Amino acid sequence: MKSIQILVLIVAATVGCGLLFVNIYTSVVDAPNWSRDLPASIAVAREYFSVKNPGTFFRVLSPINQVLALLAVVVSWWAPKGTFSICVIALILAVSVDILTFSYFYPRNEIMFVAPMDNVDAIRSPLSRWRNMNSIRSELIAIDVFFDYLRLIKISQGSS
């Protein structure tokens, strides 16, 4: 049972790290380019994202991250004392990140990348808010990854 627990936690930590680094990449590389020379820069981004966009990645990996977090809760039922609660916290964080993404980021993505570009200020404001809030999303994902590793260490050590 312990090897299954460790495998689930390794995969969960790996997926969590992937989400974190892609999110950071989007903040460091993509977002500054989107706002470089409005409205031309957003028009270029729209053209670039005409086939696939970062949401394509997150729509696949975020649910996988949540399923792995839920699976970690299930396999941690018999784990050392305290591991189960760590797994529950990681699950709550994984779900919270997606709630934040759907409720906060998707509406702004719609404005920035889909809605007509009639008014530059109508794009500038959501873009600025998107950039500010994405650091908070990265922090939440980083905390989730921290808990992924914490529970992996706890199960690997087999102590309470």
N, C-alpha and C positions, 0 to 999 in steps of 0.2 A: 504493500500500500504506500509506503514511504517513497518508493521510486516514482509512482504515479503522481503523488503530491508534488515532488520536486520537478518532474517534467512539466506539469501544468503551470507551476509557478515560474519556471524558466521561460516558457513560451509567453506567459502573461507579461513578464518583465520585458521581454524582447519586443513584444507588440507595443507596450506602453512607451518604451524608449523610442521606437519608430514614430509613434504619434508625437511625442515630445519634440524630436528633432525636426520633423517635417513642419510642425507648428512654428518652431523657432526660425527655420529657414524662411517660411512665409513672412515672418515679421522682419527678418534681417535683409532679405533679398527682394521678395515680391512687393510688399507693401510700399517701400520707398520708391520703387519704380512706378507703381500705380499713381503716386501723387507727385511725381517729378515735374510734370508740365501739363497740368489739367487744361483742357479736356483731352488733349492729344495723347497723353500717357495712358489714360483710362481707355481710350479708343484702341490703342495698341494692345493693352491687356485684354480687352474684349475680343479682339481678333485672335490673339494668341490662345485664349481659352475657348475658342469656338468649338473645338472638338472635345477636349477634356479640361478639367480645372481642378484645383486642390480639393474641392468638394468631392470629386470622384474618388480620391484616395481616402478621405475621411469617412465617406459614406460606407466604405467597405471595412476599414480598419477599426473604426469606433465601435460598431456592433460586435466585431470579433473581440475587441478588448473587453466589452461588457460581458459577453458570454464566457470568456476566460476568467473574468473576475467572479462571476457567478459559480463557475465550475470550481474555482479555488475555494469558495465558501463551502461548497458541497464536500470537496475532498479534505478540507481542513476540520471537518466535524470531529475527526479522531486525532487531530494533530495535538502537539504540546499545548499546554495551557496558555491562553492569551492569543494564540494564532488565529483562532476563529474570529475574534473581534477585529483583529487587524485586517482580515480578509473582508469582513463586512464593511469596514471603513473604506477599503480600496474599491469595493463595489459601489458604494455610495458616491465616491469621487468620480468613478468612471461614468456613472449615470448622470451626475451633476454636470460634467463637462459637456455631455451631449445635450442636456436640457439648455445649458447656456448657448451652445452652438445653434440649436434650432430656434430658440427664442430671441437671441440677440444678433448673432452673426448672419443667419440666413436672410433676414429682412434687409440688412445693410448690403449684403452681397447682391440682392435683387436690385437695389437702387444703384449700386456701383456698376454692375455688369450686365443688367438686363433692361432696366427702365430707360426711356428716352433721355438723351443728354441735352435737354433744353436749357437747363440752368446749371452752371458749373458749381454754384454754391450748394445746390441740392445734392451734389456728389461729394463736395469737399467736406461737409459736415459729417456724413456717415463714414467717410473714409478716415477722418481724424478720430472719430469715436471707435471705429473698428481697430485701428492701430493701438490706441490706448488700452482697449479691453483685451486685445489678444495677448498682452503680457500677463494679464490675470489668468487667462485660459492656460497659458504655458505654465504658470505657477501651479495651478490646480493639477495639471497633468504631471508636473515634476513631483508633487506631493504624492500622487497616485503611484508613480514609479518608485518613490522612496518606500512606500508601504509594500509594493511588490517585492522589493529586495529585502525589506525587513522580515516579511513572512517567509521568504525563501531561506534566509539565514536561520530563522527560528526553527523551521522544519528540518533543515539540514543538520543543525546542531542537536535536534531532538530533545531540547531542554525546555523548561518552563520559564 
